[in-house]
């Protein structure tokens, strides 16, 4: 490993791990399973002069390829070539059957817009980590990829077994969707090909090694140099666990950090509690991202449902227009226009709440859902409806107008892609939502387990002299099953105010153990108050309070199995009011092992003749 870490690196990562300093940086090649996904995107392409001329001639009734080539001034072969791509693809603009060329429903639209819809293929690189199976990128993050790393330039090498490259069907579907999402909301995806495996490849990552000052504690971090050294959190955590077990199939070329011994030993000594809390942070981040993805999916499903309803209303109203034989058919056309505009609105990243047709038209134009000529044609339909829908005279003309506008709407709907939605999409969304909800439930369970583990970890703090009496009072109030108080001396002036709380605990069935008694010496002539001892002995008869002479200088307070205090403060003989400095250490969390140790000692002493009673 490189031991010469630049100041820039040290400064950038100076506080990444508290108490640790960046000691080394190593570039390594990380194994990945590489797949590529090809998506076919709908895009507008401008008609060139010959394409436009060909469409205009076909629309005018010229149906012979020889006549078309003569009028266009180009070869028959070129006309045949244009014919092949104009009659295939997303939308057919001409129809060729039995040697005759005829227009389609999209011919006029294409001529008016001077463009046609084409499919453009784009690829996304999907990289799946080879050691643990994490997805490193769905095409949204760059990595430096190589198919065969040069061992001379990258001396570290992998020796272990990699994860199975096969991917479960449902995981592959989610992966494809995440890759498609990287194209953004403004790109319309027509279809995509199933991802193709490109086999095993390697990506360059940097391994950062951190050490404590005494070199006894170590941490590692993996970063992506192609993405401004962005940390790879999930990968780093799993890799570090593997390193701790010395099961990593990685060879370090030198011993600058003592990789044969000190390197591994330092990784065996993580900071107390840090691994659980770090794992909690990863789970919380994963939960946040999964919920965000589910929210996006739910919004998308809501928009899909609204879109499907709008499409249904559009078709129903066009069919109704055909059945109505009077000028009232204009009302059905008007409702079809509203449905078409609502369908377009659902496809925008940020749909509007505007209800009027003119307002929707302008919003759709500004949102790029409608091209300029499409906006003009729909606006013309809306204006024609406004002029004729309430007209009382000439019912036959109104019906003809309705038929004409209905036909135009049908052409525009086809041009705009209405009806091109893939069947079964709603079912797929429901299945994906179910998988997300199941994943969130599993992560919630893991999250709670980690929270429970952290809750059991003792946390420590220092308390001053004046903080001791309130802490004792709170313990006397909150104790449930047991309370242990060890104080070398017991004075009545301190004990008396506490007796009501002690009686309350005994009444609730809480067991109280009180240890006292200093070793007799010329340095400690002071003794506990006899009346204080007598008061406690009287309460001892009930069987829940135990007064034990310990011959001790300890000052300890233990509340059930959740609080432990070791201090210089005499709990039952000092009130802390004279400004004398006394300090204690408080541990909060699961301290049952400490409680059990003190209880065992006190019970043993209490069962020994002449040690369980007496005056200090």
VOGU-3710 file (C-alpha; in Angstrom, 3 decimals, decimal comma):
1> xxxxxxxxxx> 0,000/0,000/0,000  1,145/3,537/-0,680  2,207/5,216/2,555  2,950/8,635/0,996  -0,492/10,237/1,283  -0,616/13,813/-0,031  -1,754/16,678/2,185  -4,719/17,242/-0,124  -5,960/13,719/0,551  -5,388/14,075/4,293
11> xxxxxxxxxx> -7,260/17,378/4,410  -10,183/16,069/2,341  -10,685/13,049/4,591  -9,414/14,477/7,888  -12,727/14,002/9,707  -14,229/11,082/7,808  -13,698/8,633/10,673  -13,534/10,268/14,076  -10,187/9,678/15,764  -8,598/8,123/12,667
21> xxxxxxxxxx> -6,143/9,559/10,150  -5,803/8,647/6,477  -2,653/6,532/6,277  -2,604/5,055/2,792  -4,314/5,073/-0,612  -4,268/2,109/-2,990  -5,744/1,842/-6,496  -7,271/-1,589/-7,046  -9,265/-3,266/-9,798  -12,663/-4,412/-8,535
31> xxxxxxxxxx> -14,409/-7,362/-10,246  -17,843/-6,638/-11,719  -20,390/-8,491/-13,808  -21,123/-6,242/-16,764  -24,428/-6,041/-18,640  -25,650/-3,653/-21,308  -29,245/-2,537/-21,789  -30,370/-1,099/-25,135  -33,364/1,254/-25,039  -35,235/2,483/-28,107
41> xxxxxxxxxx> -36,274/6,113/-27,738  -38,984/7,927/-29,690  -37,574/11,060/-31,325  -38,700/13,514/-33,989  -36,654/13,675/-37,208  -37,070/16,421/-39,793  -38,195/15,253/-43,244  -35,674/15,935/-45,969  -36,869/17,313/-49,326  -37,138/13,917/-51,039
51> xxxxxxxxxx> -39,014/12,327/-48,099  -41,486/15,203/-47,958  -41,909/15,122/-51,745  -42,550/11,388/-51,696  -45,215/11,720/-48,975  -46,927/14,590/-50,799  -47,035/12,596/-54,055  -48,406/9,493/-52,328  -50,986/11,638/-50,533  -51,972/13,081/-53,930
61> xxxxxxxxxx> -52,670/9,601/-55,288  -49,413/8,696/-57,086  -49,125/4,963/-56,331  -46,475/3,652/-58,751  -42,803/3,503/-57,664  -41,732/4,286/-61,267  -43,926/7,398/-61,359  -42,653/8,433/-57,940  -39,002/8,097/-58,978  -39,652/10,021/-62,203
71> xxxxxxxxxx> -41,424/12,898/-60,456  -38,828/13,058/-57,672  -35,902/12,829/-60,085  -34,218/9,968/-58,254  -33,670/6,258/-58,887  -36,300/3,592/-58,256  -33,883/1,946/-55,826  -33,761/5,092/-53,698  -37,563/5,318/-53,703  -37,719/1,680/-52,551
81> xxxxxxxxxx> -35,235/2,482/-49,756  -37,351/5,436/-48,563  -40,431/3,260/-48,754  -38,931/0,587/-46,516  -38,215/2,907/-43,603  -41,332/5,082/-44,085  -43,636/2,071/-43,829  -41,867/0,479/-40,835  -40,882/1,726/-37,420  -43,055/3,396/-34,799
91> xxxxxxxxxx> -45,612/4,897/-37,180  -46,132/3,844/-40,839  -46,334/6,904/-43,094  -46,980/4,978/-46,326  -48,484/1,610/-47,139  -47,105/-0,591/-49,927  -49,152/-3,569/-51,075  -49,116/-5,374/-54,424  -46,744/-2,752/-55,824  -49,095/0,138/-55,037
101> xxxxxxxxxx> -48,255/2,997/-52,658  -51,069/4,492/-50,575  -51,164/7,058/-47,733  -51,848/6,129/-44,089  -53,609/8,018/-41,331  -50,277/9,603/-40,369  -49,261/10,838/-43,847  -50,949/14,241/-43,670  -49,769/14,795/-40,111  -46,160/14,111/-41,083
111> xxxxxxxxxx> -46,393/16,453/-44,090  -47,899/19,244/-41,966  -45,289/18,856/-39,226  -42,453/18,222/-41,738  -41,169/15,513/-39,424  -41,546/11,854/-38,640  -41,123/9,784/-35,497  -38,066/7,533/-35,453  -36,512/5,167/-32,928  -33,024/5,954/-31,653
121> xxxxxxxxxx> -31,163/3,260/-29,739  -29,056/4,130/-26,687  -27,169/1,831/-24,339  -26,691/1,829/-20,587  -23,849/0,001/-18,848  -25,082/-1,976/-15,817  -22,340/-2,949/-13,366  -22,920/-5,455/-10,575  -20,247/-5,911/-7,916  -18,654/-9,342/-8,240
131> xxxxxxxxxx> -17,971/-10,002/-4,550  -21,275/-9,163/-2,835  -23,782/-8,620/-5,660  -24,400/-4,867/-5,180  -25,433/-2,834/-8,211  -22,728/-0,193/-8,628  -24,484/1,654/-11,446  -27,565/1,472/-13,635  -25,950/3,738/-16,192  -26,188/6,874/-14,043
141> xxxxxxxxxx> -22,673/6,755/-12,545  -19,427/6,494/-14,462  -16,765/3,932/-13,648  -13,468/3,285/-15,398  -13,983/-0,183/-16,881  -11,365/-2,580/-18,227  -11,882/-6,144/-19,416  -8,438/-7,397/-18,369  -6,505/-5,345/-15,792  -2,769/-5,018/-16,278
151> xxxxxxxxxx> -1,139/-6,675/-13,287  1,972/-4,514/-13,629  0,013/-1,273/-13,351  -2,358/-2,645/-10,718  -0,412/-5,128/-8,578  -3,334/-6,084/-6,325  -5,116/-9,163/-7,591  -8,233/-11,161/-6,695  -8,026/-14,810/-5,774  -11,466/-15,712/-4,423
161> xxxxxxxxxx> -14,830/-16,936/-5,656  -17,188/-14,369/-7,167  -20,963/-14,204/-6,802  -23,194/-15,932/-9,334  -23,706/-13,658/-12,355  -27,263/-14,951/-12,834  -30,007/-12,513/-11,741  -33,517/-13,414/-10,585  -36,280/-12,357/-12,982  -37,925/-9,869/-10,615
171> xxxxxxxxxx> -34,567/-8,321/-9,693  -33,747/-7,987/-13,384  -37,060/-6,194/-14,011  -36,344/-3,704/-11,229  -32,825/-3,227/-12,552  -34,110/-2,527/-16,067  -36,624/-0,004/-14,745  -33,940/1,825/-12,751  -31,752/1,919/-15,854  -34,648/3,295/-17,932
181> xxxxxxxxxx> -35,288/5,943/-15,258  -31,812/7,343/-15,909  -33,005/8,686/-19,277  -35,138/11,249/-17,456  -38,839/12,153/-17,558  -38,623/14,120/-20,824  -37,474/11,114/-22,886  -40,133/8,798/-24,299  -39,030/5,168/-24,302  -40,724/2,996/-26,890
191> xxxxxxxxxx> -39,179/-0,333/-25,892  -35,982/-1,939/-24,677  -34,060/-5,164/-25,246  -33,338/-7,597/-22,440  -29,900/-6,801/-20,943  -27,045/-8,745/-22,490  -24,190/-10,044/-20,376  -20,715/-8,882/-21,393  -19,056/-11,190/-18,873  -16,582/-10,355/-16,138
201> xxxxxxxxxx> -14,918/-6,952/-16,201  -13,025/-4,746/-13,752  -13,503/-1,187/-12,513  -10,907/1,037/-10,927  -11,622/1,994/-7,307  -9,469/3,550/-4,615  -9,002/1,877/-1,253  -8,429/4,408/1,544  -6,978/3,076/4,782  -7,403/4,958/8,080
211> xxxxxxxxxx> -5,531/4,287/11,335  -5,634/5,538/14,901  -2,567/7,262/16,302  -1,484/4,113/18,153  -2,096/2,055/14,956  -4,324/-0,349/16,876  -7,611/0,604/15,211  -8,233/0,739/11,470  -11,016/1,411/8,954  -11,188/1,219/5,166
221> xxxxxxxxxx> -13,199/3,166/2,605  -13,717/2,506/-1,107  -14,252/5,502/-3,418  -14,922/5,937/-7,142  -12,211/8,106/-8,788  -14,422/8,620/-11,873  -17,081/10,315/-9,720  -14,962/12,801/-7,748  -13,978/10,072/-5,266  -17,588/9,491/-4,225
231> xxxxxxxxxx> -17,635/6,980/-1,312  -19,101/3,549/-2,095  -20,765/3,108/1,303  -22,486/-0,276/0,969  -19,493/-1,820/-0,748  -17,074/-0,374/1,826  -19,034/-1,770/4,749  -19,243/-5,316/3,358  -15,614/-5,230/2,242  -14,485/-4,143/5,694
241> xxxxxxxxxx> -16,370/-7,018/7,323  -14,632/-9,397/4,932  -11,259/-7,836/5,751  -11,891/-8,275/9,463  -12,327/-12,015/8,898  -9,191/-12,129/6,730  -11,219/-13,880/4,041  -10,686/-11,236/1,370  -9,131/-12,528/-1,861  -6,846/-9,512/-2,241
251> xxxxxxxxxx> -3,080/-9,433/-2,287  -1,230/-6,288/-1,205  2,108/-5,931/-2,996  4,170/-4,495/-0,156  4,240/-4,251/3,613  4,439/-0,475/4,133  1,672/-0,679/6,762  2,493/-4,119/8,030  -0,242/-5,797/6,036  1,028/-9,161/7,174
261> xxxxxxxxxx> 0,117/-8,443/10,799  -0,610/-4,910/11,997  -2,947/-4,129/9,118  -5,216/-7,081/9,874  -4,972/-6,740/13,647  -6,005/-3,070/13,531  -9,063/-3,950/11,468  -9,998/-6,501/14,127  -10,406/-3,621/16,609  -13,269/-1,427/15,407
271> xxxxxxxxxx> -14,462/1,496/17,525  -16,886/0,323/20,217  -20,424/0,355/18,893  -19,403/2,001/15,652  -20,097/-0,966/13,393  -23,707/-1,291/14,561  -24,340/2,442/14,243  -22,672/2,512/10,834  -24,854/-0,378/9,726  -27,877/1,486/11,077
281> xxxxxxxxxx> -26,954/4,517/8,958  -26,692/2,303/5,876  -30,055/0,681/6,565  -31,689/4,067/7,185  -30,251/5,413/3,933  -31,408/2,289/2,092  -34,880/2,660/3,603  -35,020/6,306/2,566  -34,023/5,513/-1,026  -36,439/2,561/-1,257
291> xxxxxxxxxx> -39,329/4,670/0,041  -38,455/7,428/-2,421  -38,443/4,920/-5,281  -41,801/3,556/-4,100  -43,213/7,099/-3,932  -42,109/7,721/-7,514  -43,650/4,432/-8,582  -46,916/5,217/-6,785  -47,074/8,642/-8,420  -46,365/7,017/-11,766
301> xxxxxxxxxx> -49,095/4,430/-11,209  -51,533/7,184/-10,257  -50,676/9,048/-13,435  -50,976/5,797/-15,422  -54,442/5,174/-14,011  -55,505/8,728/-14,847  -53,973/8,343/-18,293  -55,840/5,064/-18,888  -59,115/6,662/-17,800  -58,544/9,637/-20,130
311> xxxxxxxxxx> -57,779/7,275/-23,024  -60,952/5,282/-22,291  -63,085/8,456/-22,257  -61,464/9,631/-25,508  -62,350/6,418/-27,347  -65,850/6,248/-25,885  -66,613/9,812/-26,996  -65,268/9,253/-30,514  -67,437/6,128/-30,780  -70,398/8,104/-29,436
321> xxxxxxxxxx> -69,832/10,774/-32,102  -70,164/8,087/-34,785  -73,465/6,823/-33,341  -75,094/10,253/-33,017  -76,719/11,258/-36,317  -77,359/14,910/-35,421  -75,282/17,998/-34,759  -75,254/17,022/-31,057  -72,309/14,830/-32,039  -70,190/17,984/-31,539
331> xxxxxxxxxx> -70,651/17,585/-27,777  -69,051/14,128/-27,935  -66,156/15,575/-29,975  -65,718/18,338/-27,395  -65,556/15,739/-24,600  -63,032/13,737/-26,663  -60,824/16,852/-26,977  -60,917/17,310/-23,195  -60,013/13,632/-22,671  -57,090/13,874/-25,135
341> xxxxxxxxxx> -55,741/16,985/-23,398  -56,044/15,294/-19,997  -54,217/12,250/-21,359  -51,364/14,468/-22,560  -51,342/16,299/-19,220  -50,856/12,989/-17,355  -47,662/12,355/-19,317  -45,982/15,560/-18,136  -43,528/15,379/-15,203  -45,600/18,061/-13,430
351> xxxxxxxxxx> -49,248/17,926/-14,539  -51,345/21,073/-14,188  -54,674/21,503/-12,429  -55,931/23,821/-15,166  -59,345/22,639/-16,409  -60,104/24,823/-19,461  -59,176/23,533/-22,890  -57,330/26,715/-23,869  -55,380/26,730/-20,596  -54,457/23,071/-21,003
361> xxxxxxxxxx> -53,364/23,665/-24,605  -50,991/26,456/-23,605  -49,582/24,452/-20,681  -48,969/21,433/-22,909  -47,238/23,600/-25,502  -44,991/25,204/-22,854  -44,251/21,773/-21,395  -43,105/20,465/-24,810  -45,874/17,860/-24,879  -47,110/19,436/-28,112
371> xxxxxxxxxx> -45,085/20,641/-31,072  -45,957/24,047/-32,477  -47,956/22,668/-35,415  -49,731/20,154/-33,161  -50,740/22,940/-30,833  -52,036/24,977/-33,767  -54,099/22,063/-35,131  -55,650/21,258/-31,758  -56,325/24,936/-31,181  -58,099/25,059/-34,536
381> xxxxxxxxxx> -60,312/22,116/-33,479  -61,129/23,825/-30,157  -62,035/27,111/-31,876  -64,188/25,310/-34,474  -66,072/23,544/-31,675  -66,670/26,824/-29,831  -68,088/28,362/-33,016  -70,434/25,446/-33,858  -71,346/23,559/-30,680  -74,218/25,885/-29,675
391> xxxxxxxxxx> -75,254/26,783/-33,219  -78,992/26,180/-33,717  -79,271/26,183/-37,533  -78,230/23,671/-40,230  -77,980/20,503/-38,177  -76,591/18,499/-41,131  -73,601/20,860/-41,439  -72,945/20,557/-37,700  -72,909/16,764/-38,026  -70,477/17,004/-40,964
401> xxxxxxxxxx> -68,259/19,283/-38,865  -68,379/16,769/-36,014  -67,377/13,932/-38,358  -64,494/15,972/-39,790  -63,193/17,053/-36,356  -63,559/13,506/-35,010  -61,462/12,138/-37,866  -58,800/14,811/-37,273  -58,738/13,973/-33,557  -58,297/10,273/-34,319
411> xxxxxxxxxx> -55,310/11,078/-36,548  -53,775/13,346/-33,935  -54,274/10,767/-31,182  -52,388/8,190/-33,254  -49,655/10,711/-33,993  -49,310/11,613/-30,300  -49,018/7,945/-29,312  -52,356/7,401/-27,619  -53,026/3,670/-27,539  -49,323/2,733/-27,753
421> xxxxxxxxxx> -49,125/1,892/-24,046  -47,832/-1,617/-23,482  -50,515/-4,053/-22,303  -50,173/-5,391/-18,788  -48,264/-2,325/-17,580  -50,695/-1,803/-14,673  -50,176/-5,409/-13,553  -46,404/-4,984/-13,698  -46,652/-1,792/-11,606  -48,748/-3,615/-9,004
431> xxxxxxxxxx> -46,184/-6,428/-8,789  -43,303/-3,940/-8,479  -45,115/-2,007/-5,746  -45,687/-5,244/-3,843  -41,975/-6,086/-4,052  -41,045/-2,606/-2,821  -43,470/-2,881/0,106  -42,055/-6,300/1,050  -38,492/-4,922/0,847  -39,433/-1,971/3,066
441> xxxxxxxxxx> -41,030/-4,321/5,631  -37,839/-6,430/5,731  -35,621/-3,354/6,090  -37,904/-1,954/8,811  -37,444/-5,172/10,779  -33,641/-4,991/10,422  -33,777/-1,286/11,333  -35,661/-2,064/14,556  -33,232/-4,864/15,442  -30,310/-2,464/15,092
451> xxxxxxxxxx> -32,105/0,166/17,180  -32,679/-2,475/19,870  -29,009/-3,433/19,820  -27,923/0,185/20,117  -30,400/0,715/22,946  -28,668/-2,112/24,797  -25,233/-0,537/24,352  -24,203/1,486/27,410  -23,629/5,166/26,796  -21,471/7,116/29,193
461> xxxxxxxxxx> -21,377/10,635/30,573  -19,724/12,522/33,432  -21,806/14,177/36,135  -20,796/16,838/38,661  -21,433/16,920/42,387  -24,745/18,811/42,203  -26,151/16,319/39,675  -25,937/13,332/42,037  -28,871/14,015/44,443  -31,416/14,542/41,574
471> xxxxxxxxxx> -30,164/11,338/39,927  -30,649/9,359/43,157  -34,133/10,856/43,613  -35,075/9,874/40,065  -33,763/6,332/40,605  -35,880/6,012/43,778  -38,898/7,092/41,757  -38,323/5,046/38,572  -36,884/1,742/39,862  -38,981/-1,238/38,837
481> xxxxxxxxxx> -37,415/-4,494/39,995  -34,195/-3,598/41,821  -32,158/-0,691/43,148  -28,603/-0,986/44,484  -27,013/1,844/46,493  -23,501/1,538/47,913  -22,326/4,335/50,208  -19,565/3,943/52,836  -21,503/6,081/55,330  -25,189/6,594/56,026
491> xxxxxxxxxx> -26,264/9,825/57,750  -29,791/10,417/59,060  -29,915/14,004/57,781  -29,446/12,673/54,221  -31,494/9,487/54,622  -34,598/11,027/56,256  -35,848/12,908/53,125  -35,362/9,707/51,088  -37,376/7,373/53,343  -40,816/8,139/51,797
501> xxxxxxxxxx> -39,464/7,239/48,337  -37,844/4,074/49,758  -41,156/3,087/51,345  -42,902/3,694/48,032  -40,508/1,369/46,210  -40,978/-1,366/48,808  -44,742/-0,990/48,563  -44,487/-1,550/44,790  -42,492/-4,752/45,352  -39,099/-3,364/44,278
511> xxxxxxxxxx> -36,052/-4,994/45,888  -33,522/-2,577/47,444  -29,937/-3,472/48,292  -27,915/-0,979/50,368  -24,223/-1,586/51,004  -22,260/0,451/53,557  -19,320/0,433/55,946  -15,757/1,750/55,757  -12,787/-0,270/56,966  -11,894/0,758/60,553
521> xxxxxxxxxx> -8,647/2,791/60,661  -7,227/5,856/62,320  -7,878/7,748/59,073  -11,615/6,958/59,078  -13,016/7,472/62,582  -16,356/8,807/61,324  -19,208/6,232/61,390  -22,732/5,914/60,074  -25,568/7,256/62,266  -27,057/4,485/64,468
531> xxxxxxxxxx> -30,579/5,857/64,034  -30,154/5,754/60,235  -29,034/2,117/60,396  -31,920/1,273/62,764  -34,421/2,896/60,432  -33,235/0,724/57,560  -33,094/-2,444/59,712  -36,719/-1,882/60,627  -37,672/-1,859/56,943  -35,481/-4,904/56,320
541> xxxxxxxxxx> -37,975/-7,106/58,200  -40,430/-6,950/55,272  -37,949/-8,957/53,149  -37,400/-6,618/50,224  -34,763/-4,276/51,673  -31,320/-5,727/52,345  -28,716/-3,802/54,352  -25,235/-5,279/53,931  -22,003/-4,209/55,629  -19,423/-4,360/52,884
551> xxxxxxxxxx> -16,298/-2,720/54,319  -15,958/-0,616/51,182  -15,047/2,799/49,849  -17,176/2,335/46,697  -19,955/4,764/45,785  -22,266/2,981/43,369  -25,847/3,389/42,145  -27,503/0,719/39,926  -31,075/1,172/38,648  -32,576/-2,130/37,462
561> xxxxxxxxxx> -30,464/-3,247/34,464  -30,425/0,130/32,706  -28,281/2,575/34,698  -24,930/2,246/36,469  -23,108/5,065/38,298  -19,632/4,842/39,782  -18,626/8,003/41,622  -16,702/9,712/44,392  -20,025/11,036/45,743  -21,256/9,534/49,046
571> xxxxxxxxxx> -24,900/8,881/48,171  -26,301/8,546/51,705  -24,054/10,864/53,724  -23,450/13,920/51,530  -25,864/16,379/49,921  -23,387/18,133/47,639  -24,207/21,599/48,851  -20,802/22,885/50,024  -19,149/23,194/46,612  -16,826/20,235/47,088
581> xxxxxxxxxx> -15,751/18,673/43,801  -17,190/15,174/43,257  -17,393/13,448/39,850  -19,236/10,381/38,681  -19,465/8,284/35,501  -22,940/7,285/34,335  -23,533/4,313/32,017  -26,993/4,063/30,432  -28,145/0,996/28,528  -28,047/-2,736/29,200
591> xxxxxxxxxx> -25,900/-3,070/32,370  -27,350/-6,341/33,673  -23,900/-7,964/33,821  -22,673/-5,213/36,169  -25,826/-5,387/38,305  -25,528/-9,169/38,590  -21,905/-8,944/39,692  -22,663/-6,538/42,543  -25,754/-8,513/43,587  -23,759/-11,741/43,709
601> xxxxxxxxxx> -21,084/-10,191/45,937  -23,637/-8,562/48,254  -25,659/-11,791/48,596  -22,515/-13,781/49,391  -21,495/-11,272/52,057  -25,026/-11,119/53,486  -25,043/-14,894/53,921  -21,713/-14,846/55,847  -22,082/-14,798/59,671  -21,250/-11,457/61,337
611> xxxxxx> -20,902/-9,709/57,931  -24,521/-9,075/57,009  -25,243/-6,807/59,961  -23,542/-4,450/62,330  -22,697/-0,773/62,688  -20,070/1,029/60,677
//
